[in-house]
Amino acid sequence: MQQNASRRDDYCFTEVTVDEVEARTGLDIMPILPVESESSVEGKLGGLSLQLGCS
């Protein structure tokens, strides 16, 4: 979520990929992840929104 997110913001519309977090922060979140696995792991949403009941 954005740093300025309200407590009432809906998580269902704010989930982002690791790639997006890395792009926003300039950090490499999973530095030991093999390059050939990066896009398949870091480019996907984690699925938490489905577990929270988002549709």
N, C-alpha and C positions, 0 to 999 in steps of 0.2 A: 504494500500500500504506500501511497505517497506520504511523505513526512507530515503534510498538512491535512491529512485525512481526518474527517470528523468521526466521532464514535458511531454515528448513524450511517456512515457510508456502507454500501452493500459489497461485501467481499466478493460476491459472485461476479461482479463486473470489474474487479481490480486485480485478479490473479495474473501474474506475468511469468515469463520463462526466466531461467537462469541467465540465458543470453541477454535478455533485456536488462536485468539487474547489473550484469557485468558492463554493458554498454553505458548505463547511467552512472555507475560508480567508478569505472576504470579499473576495477579489481578483477582478478581471475579467481573465481569462487572455488573451483575444483582444479588446482594447478597440476595434480598428478594424474588426472584423467587422460588416458591416451588420446592423441589428436583424432584418431579414426573413430573414437566413441563420442567425441564432444558434441557434434551436431545432433546425434540421436538422443543424447541424454539432456544436454543443456538447452536444446531447442524446443522441448515439449513442456506443456503445462503439467504440473505434478499430480493433478487429479483430486486435490483436496476439495475443490468446489463441488465435485460430484458427491463426495462423502458428506459434505455439509448440506446437501439437498438442493443445490443449485441446478437449474435445468438449462 
